[in-house]
Amino acid sequence: MQKSSYIGPITTTNRAFTITGNATLDVANGLTFSSQIVNTAVANVTKTSAGALTFSNASNNLTLNILQVQQGTLNLNAGSYSPNS
């Protein structure tokens, strides 16, 4: 399982990243990804910690088994989310 943590101040980044398997995204304050996010495997993604995580790129098209928010907020401002059915 991949785990990525961000504990800095609220910010926006244009750095792209790829989800290659099950992942936990831990955001303490606020983080916006304006870049493209690619998932290469149908995966389970969990958002943890109190901060807001935002995916704002119109080209983001995530296909996931489970997208779970345990704490905080997840904003999907553009693109699409398709649950694997």
Order of alpha helices (4+ residues) and beta strands (2+ residues): beta-beta-beta-beta-beta-beta-beta-beta-beta-beta-beta
